[in-house]
Amino acid sequence: MMSVRQLALGALFTALISIGSKIMIPLDMIGMHFTLQWLFVLLAGLLLEKKTARMSTGCYVLIGLVGVPVFATGGGIGYLFKPTFGFLAGFVVAVWVMTSLKTSPLLKCTAGLLAYYFTGFLWYLFMMYVVYQQPLGLLLAFINCFTTIIPDFLLCLVACMIAKRLAPIIRN
């Protein structure tokens, strides 16, 4: 059972991730966006209890899939067929990895980042090669998927600094 406090925190982070999706820099050349969703996913993984963090990111993805426009460019079940959906699913995988580790916040964030990108990359390859039968070549696929990894790593550093300040407030 989750406490009302934990449910409220989970809902708050689901809302923050949704808001973060609307703060974006479009990368039209590769059909992706650099958003602040990742920052709030990282903060959920660092600040919330394991079950609450996982519920928060899972709910975010489910809310988007049922049609609520919480993703960067909308919502709906059709997102499952987008090559970039793996990055949304990667939020859940990243938080699962982060909350499973007993290490420093930066190592948690880095492991989450790698899980996030690995999930997104695998989904992208599956969709492009198998579903759409448009093989790009691994190098081009890698470039398309990993374009924002450096800014996302910088968000890991920012999340660690924010979490250090917020952790005492969240825990009290």
N, C-alpha and C positions, 0 to 999 in steps of 0.2 A: 504494500500500500504506500502511496505517495501522500505526503502531507499537502495541505492546501497551499502552503508556502512554496513547496517544490513545484506543484502544478502551476502556480502563478509565475514562478521564475521560468519554467519551461515555455509557457505561453508568451511571456515577455520576449524571450530569445527567438521564438518562432516569428514574432512580429518584427523584431529587429533584423532578422535575416531577410524578411520580406521587404522591409524598408531599404536595406542595403542593396537589394537587387535593382532598385530604381535609381541608385546613385552609381552611374556608369559612364565609362568611356567606350563607345562602340569601336570595335575593330572589324569593320565591314569587309576588309580584304580576306579575312579568314572566317567570317560568319560567327564571331564570338564577341564577348563584351568583357571588359575589365570592370568588376563591380566591387562593392564593399560587403557583399554577402560573406565572402571568405573571412573577413575580419570578425564578423559576428559568429560565424561557425567556430572559429578558433576560440573566441571568448567563451562560447558555450562549453567547448571541450575543456577549457582551463578552469572555469569558475563553477560549473554546475556538477552536481553529483552524477555518477555514471548513468543511472537510469533516466534521470531528468534530461541530461544532455542528449542522449540517444533519442528519447521521445521527442524532444524539441526539433531536432533536425529531420527526423522521420516524418513528423507531422507537417513540417514545412513542405517537404517533397510531396506528400500525399495531398495536401491542400491544393498545391499547384496542379497535380495530375487530375483532380476532380473538376478543375476548370476555373478556380479562383486565380485571377491574374497576378500571382505573387512572384513569378519568374521574371527575369529581365525583360522578356518580350511577350509576356502573357501567361497563359496557363492552359491546361487541357491534356487529355490522354494522348493527343498527337505528339506531345513532347517525347514520348517513348521512341518515336521513329526519327528523331533528330539525331544527327551524329554527335552533337554536343551534350545530349542528355546524360551521358556518363559522368560529366562533371557535377551535375546536380545529385546524382546517386553517390558520387564521390564525397559529398558533404557528410552523408551518413556513415560511409566507410571511414572517413578521416576521424570523425568524432568517436567511432567505435575503437579505432586504433589509439587515439589520444587518451581515452578514458581507461584503456586496458594497461597502459604503461605506468610504471612507478619510477619516474625519472624527472629531470628538470623540465620546467615549462618550455624552454627553447627546443629541447630534444623531442618533447611531445609534439610541439608544433611542426617541427621538421619531419617527423615520422608521419604526422597527419597530412602534411603537404605532399609527401611522396605517395601516400595511399590515395589521396585525392587525384593527383595527376595520373597515377597508374590506372585507376578506375576509369577516368575520363578517356585516356589514351586507348585502353582496351575496347571500350564501347565505340569510340570513333573508328577504330580499325574494323571492328565487327560490322558496323553499319555501312561503312564505305566499301569494304571488300565483299561482304556476304550479302547484305540486304540490297544495297544500291549497285553493286557490282561495278564500282568505279575505283579501282585500285590507283592510289596516288603515288605509291612508292613510299617506303618507310621513312625516308628522309623528309619528304614533304609533309607527311602525316605528323611526324615528330615536331617539325617546325610549327605546323598549324596548332598543335596541341600544347606545346611548351612555350609559346610566345610570351605568356604573362607569368612565368614561374619566378622571375627575379622580383617583379613588383609584389607578387604573392608572398615571397619569402620576406620581403620588407614588411608586409602586413603581419607576418609571424613575429617579427621583432616588436612592432607596435602593440600587438596583442599581448605579448609578454609584459610590456611596460604598463599597459592599462590593467591587466589582470593583477599585477602586483599591488596596484592602488585599490582596486575594487574588491579583491579577495576578502579583506577584513570586513568590509561592509556587507557583502553577500553572505558571509558565514555567521554574522551576528544577527 
